[in-house]
C-alpha cells in the first residue's frame, strides 16, 4: 500500500455543539491523511447547523448531511449515515466537542501498511476540561481513572477481546471513539452502530469488532486526540447509562451467538455477562445468573475468591452469613486438594 492510498473519512455527529464544532473540524482539516470530514447534523436545537454550513463553505474537505427526515436520531444513527456517505476506504470518528492532535493517524498508517490483516487501529485519548466545574464533576463522580483512555500494555488482536471484557490476567483498559480508525469494509462484516442504544453504542461496536476482527494497538502512551468534558456531557451521567445496560449486554449476547463467536472468546464473554447479571437489581435475575454460571462452568466454584465468590456476594449481599459461607467453601476445597 502506498502512502497516497491511506485516505481517511472522518465522521462527526453534530448535535447541540455550536460552541465546539469549529474547533473539532479545524483540528482535523489540515491533517494530511484526512480526505474528507463528514458532518451529520442531527436536528440540533442550537445554531450547530449554521456553523456546519459555514465550515462547509470554508473548507473543501467538509461535507454536511442531515437525516432524510431532518429529524433527531442519535449519535449511533448519525455515525451510520456518515459511514454510508463516506467515499474513502478508512473511517475515523470524532465527537463534535472533541478534537484531534496533529499526529492522530501516524501509527494507524504504519500499522495498516505493515499488516495486511489489520482491520482497525486504536490509540490513546486524553481529556480536556472546558471548565473547572466540569473537571470537578468528572472527578467527584469517580471518572478520574478515565482521564487517559488507553490500555496498560500492548496486546495482540487475539487478546484484545479478553481485555475489553476485563478477563485478561495482566492487561486492563479501554479505548474510545476518537482514537479508532477502521477499514470501511469491516462494517459489512460485523454491522453498524446499534441504533437502539442511545448511549454505549460505541463501546458496543468496539467489543463486537474485537470479537470478529483484527484490531491492532497504535499509540498507547501519548494521546492522539482529546475528548472535551463540559457540564452537558452525557458520558458522566451514570443514571442515563444504567437505562441501557440490559439492552447493551443482551444484544451483545444475541449477536455473539447468532454470528458464532469463537468458542474461547464466547466463554470469556459469558463470564463477563454473568458478572454483570449477578449485581442486577432484579434479584431473580441475579441469583439465576449465579446458578447458571455454576451449571455452565462448574470449575468457577473451585477458584478461591474468584468470579463465583464475588458474584455470590453481589447476588446475596456481603454480610456475616455470606462471608462465612464463602470462607467455609474455600476451606473445604483447600483441604480436599491436600
HELIX and SHEET records of a PDB file:
HELIX    1   1 UNK A    3  UNK A    5  5                                   3    
HELIX    2   2 UNK A   21  UNK A   28  1                                   8    
HELIX    3   3 UNK A   48  UNK A   58  1                                  11    
HELIX    4   4 UNK A   74  UNK A   85  1                                  12    
HELIX    5   5 UNK A  106  UNK A  114  1                                   9    
HELIX    6   6 UNK A  132  UNK A  140  1                                   9    
HELIX    7   7 UNK A  144  UNK A  146  5                                   3    
HELIX    8   8 UNK A  157  UNK A  164  1                                   8    
HELIX    9   9 UNK A  177  UNK A  179  5                                   3    
HELIX   10  10 UNK A  186  UNK A  190  1                                   5    
HELIX   11  11 UNK A  201  UNK A  212  1                                  12    
HELIX   12  12 UNK A  234  UNK A  236  5                                   3    
HELIX   13  13 UNK A  238  UNK A  242  1                                   5    
HELIX   14  14 UNK A  245  UNK A  258  1                                  14    
HELIX   15  15 UNK A  263  UNK A  278  1                                  16    
HELIX   16  16 UNK A  283  UNK A  296  1                                  14    
HELIX   17  17 UNK A  298  UNK A  302  5                                   5    
HELIX   18  18 UNK A  307  UNK A  316  1                                  10    
HELIX   19  19 UNK A  320  UNK A  337  1                                  18    
SHEET    1   A 7 UNK A  62  UNK A  66  0                                        
SHEET    2   A 7 UNK A  34  UNK A  41  1                                        
SHEET    3   A 7 UNK A   8  UNK A  14  1                                        
SHEET    4   A 7 UNK A  90  UNK A  93  1                                        
SHEET    5   A 7 UNK A 180  UNK A 183 -1                                        
SHEET    6   A 7 UNK A 120  UNK A 122 -1                                        
SHEET    7   A 7 UNK A 215  UNK A 217  1                                        
SHEET    1   B 3 UNK A  99  UNK A 100  0                                        
SHEET    2   B 3 UNK A 225  UNK A 229 -1                                        
SHEET    3   B 3 UNK A 125  UNK A 129  1                                        
END                                                                             
